[in-house]
Amino acid sequence: MNSSVAADPLTSSADVAIVRRRRRGLDWATVGSYALLLVLAILYAGPLLMLLNTALKTSPEFAKDPVALTSSFSVANFGKAWDKADFPRYLVNTILYSAVATTVYLAAAFPLSVAIARRFVRGWNWLYLLFVIALFLPVALIPQFQLLLNLRLYNTQVGYILLFLTNPIGVLILVGYIRTIPRDLDEAAAIEGSGYIRYLVQIILPLTKPALATVAILHAIGVWNELVLANIYLTSKAYFPITRGLIVFTGIYGNDWPLLAAAVLMLAAPMVVLYVFLQRYIISGFTAGSLRG
């Protein structure tokens, strides 16, 4: 049979590989890989499924057995949470903070990353080192608080947005990605007589879309889910983000967990939708650096 399979010119290499695999039996390395992926999927999806299960319960049902599967499948908690947390007003604030902070951050981080990656500025290596060091520094809450007070930006939307314009990990991701773009394009742009702004917008920017999408969603998620800074720097309800609105579900003698679970799911939904639309860019942004020279 071996000679017949090998001698048949119509037999493809894929068919030969399948036949050989069947003779060897199970590929335990592949089985182990899929088993590990299944365990990781359960670990990641488990808390989300428990959250959904809690959101579909009534309060008496949750009090009776918090971990049991729901039998009521009530979606009323989502409507109650929407009204109780004042979602419409707080959601507008959160969208504003996330969109403006992410846009301004990318507009500043992109040209800075190009200058560092292409060594267009003196001391580019020291600048890069400063961003690496910034990853390990704690959040400077007291200096930031004093700075916003002196600038009269405390309890303002502008001051709150300014807090999110310093994110070293985004610059490091962009610098690492831009370094993988061939420098021959720089020489071609110089020969064509392209100006610096045109070089950034028409040459580097289209090639950096995967990295920009990766940084955008990471930064937007950070702004969207922020709770500590909202409690410190915002005191007016008119400026609260949606995470600040979740506090209404906590009480002195207990928490309304089904309503809170429904609110958390509604809070996470926009970021999930954003990830779905940017997924192909994010995946390519993480893998392109390992595939290019």
N, C-alpha and C positions, 0 to 999 in steps of 0.2 A: 504493500500500500504506500510505503514511503516513496518508492520509485515512481509509482503512478501519479502521486500528487506533485512530485518535483518535475516529472517529465511532461505533464500536461501544460501546454503553453497558455491555455485559456484560464488556468487557475491563477488568481491574483495573489499578491504577497499578503494581503489582509486575510484571505482564506487560509493560506498556509499558516499564518500566525495563530488563527483561531484553532486550527487542528492541533497545532503543537501545544497550545494552552490547555486544550481539553485533555491531552495525554498527560500533561504534567499534573493535572488536578487543580485544586484551589490555589489561588495566589494569596497566601496568608498576609503578605504585606498590604495588598489592596484591601482585603477584608478588615485588617486592623485599622487602616486609614479611615475607611467608612465608619467603622465602629467608633473611633475617636471623634469624627465629625458629628455623629449622631449624639454622642454624649454632650459635646459642646453645644449643639443646637438645643438640646433639652435644658441645659443650664442657662442658656440665654433666653429661650422662649418660656421657660417655666415661670419666672416672676411676672412676665407680661400676661400669660394666661391666667395666673392667680389674680392679677389686677382686674382683668376682664371679668372673671368669675365673681369677684367681690362687687364690681360695678353693677352686675345684673341681679344682685340680691336686694331684698328689702331689709330694712334695719332689724326687724325682729328675727328674720331668717339668719342674718349675719350674727346676731347676738346668741342665737341658739347653737350654731356650729360655724365658726369663721372659715374653716378650711374645707368644708364639705362642698360638693358640687351644687350649684344653684338649681332649684326646681321651679322657681317663679319666672326666671328670664325676663325680669321687668326692666324696661328701658326708661321708666319714669325718672330714674335718678339723673339721667343726662339733662333732662329739661329742668329739674329742680336745681341742679348744680349750675346750669347756665344762668338762671335767674339769681340764685343766692350769691354767687361769686361776682355778679355784675360783669359777666364775660364780655358783652359788646363794648363797653367803655374801656376796660382794661386790655382787651385784645387789640384794640386800635393803638393804644400806647405801646404795647409790646411789638407789634408789627412796625411801628414807626422807629422804635429804638433799634430793632434788629436790622431793618433795611438801611437806615441812615448810617449807623455805626459800621456795618459791613461794607457799604459802598465807599465811605470815606476812608476806611482802613485799607481797602484794596487799592484805592486811588493813590494812597501814600506809600503803601508797601511795595507795589509793583515797580515803580521807577527806582526806589531805593534798592530793591533786590537786584535789579538789572545792573545798577552801578557797582554793587558789591561783587556780583558774580562775574562781571566783565572787567573788573578792576579799573573802572573809570575814575575813581576818586583815590586820593592819597590816603593811606592808612586803612584801606579796605579790609585788611586782615584783622586790624584792631576793632573795627566796627563789627565784623562777623563774630569776633570773640566776645564782644560786649553782649550781643544777642544770645550767645550760648550761655554766658554767665547769668543773664536775666532769667533763664529757665529755672534756675535753682534759688532765686531770691524770693523771699516771702512777699505777700502783697503789702504795700506801704499804705496802710489804712490811715494812720495818723497824719503823715505828710500830705496825703491826698485830701483828707478832710480839711486841714488847715489851708491848703491851696485853694480849694473851692470856696471856703469862707472868705478868704482875702480877695478872690476874684468876683465875689458876690454871685457865684453860680450854684451855691448850695440850694437844694430843693428846686432845681430847674431842669427842664428836659435837656437843654444844651449841656449843662454840667454833667448830667448822668451819662449822656452819649460820649462825652470826652473821656470818661473812665475806661471805655472799651477800645480806645485807639492805640493802646500799647499791648501788643501781643507778639512776643518774640518767636513763637513756634511757627506762625504764618510766614514770617520773613525767612526763616531757616528752610521751610519747605520750598518756597519760591526760589531761593538762591540755589538749593540743590538741584531743582528741576532745570533752571535756566543754564546751569553749567553743562547740562547734557546736550544743549542745542549747539550744533557745530558753529565754530567761530568763522568758518568760511562765509557764512551769511553776513557777518559784520563787514568783511572785506568787500563782498559784492555790493553791499549797501553804500560803502564809502566810494567805490568806483562809480556807482550810479549817481553819486552826488546827493544822496538822501540826507536830509537833516535829521537831527537827533529825535525830534518829536515824531516824524514820519517813520523813522527806524523803530521806535518803540511801538507805535500804533499799528503799522502795516506789516512788520516783520516779526517782532518778538511776541507781541500780544496774541496773535492767532495761534502761535505755536505753544503758548503757555496756558491755553484754556483749561486743560485738565488740572493743572496745579492750581489755577485760580478758582476753579469750581471746588476743589478739595478744601482750600483755605476758606472759601466763602461759606460752605456749609458748616465747617468746624467753628468758625467765628460766629455765625448766626445762631448755632445751637448754644454756644456759650452765653450770648446775650439773651436768648430766649429763655433759658433755664435759670438765669441769675436770680437769686433771692436775697443773699446777704447784703449786697450793695444797695439793693432797693430799700431794704429796711434801714440802712444807715444814712443814705444821701437823699431820700425822698420822704417827706412828711405829709404832703398834700395828696388826698385821695384822687385828685384830678390827674396826677402824674403817675399813679401806681401802675406797674406792669401786672400781667395776669398772675405771675407767681405770687405776688403780694396778696392777690385776692383769694388765694387758697387758704389763707390763715382763718377765714371766716368759718371753716369747717372744723376748727379746733376749739375746744372749750375747757373750762376749769375741771369739770368732772368727767369728761370723756370726749371722744372724737366721733364724728359721723363718717365712718370709714366707707360705706357704700357711696355716699355722695362725693367724698374726697377721691375715691378711685375713679369715678366717672369724670370728675373734673381733670384729673391727671391724664386720663386717656384723651380727652378733648384738647388738652394743652399740648400733648405730644403729636397729635394728628398732623398739624401743618408741617412739622419738621420731617415726618415720615413721607409726606407727599413731596416735599422739596428733595429729599434724598432719592426718591423714585425717579424724578425728572433728571437729576444730576448724576445718577448712578454710573452711567457709562463713562462720564468724564472723571469721576472720582476714582474708579478702578484703574483707568488708564493713567491717572495722575500718580497713583501709588506704584504702578508697575513700570512706567516708562523709564525711570531712572535705572532700573536693573536690566533693561533690554537695549539701551543705547550705550555707545562706546564712551 
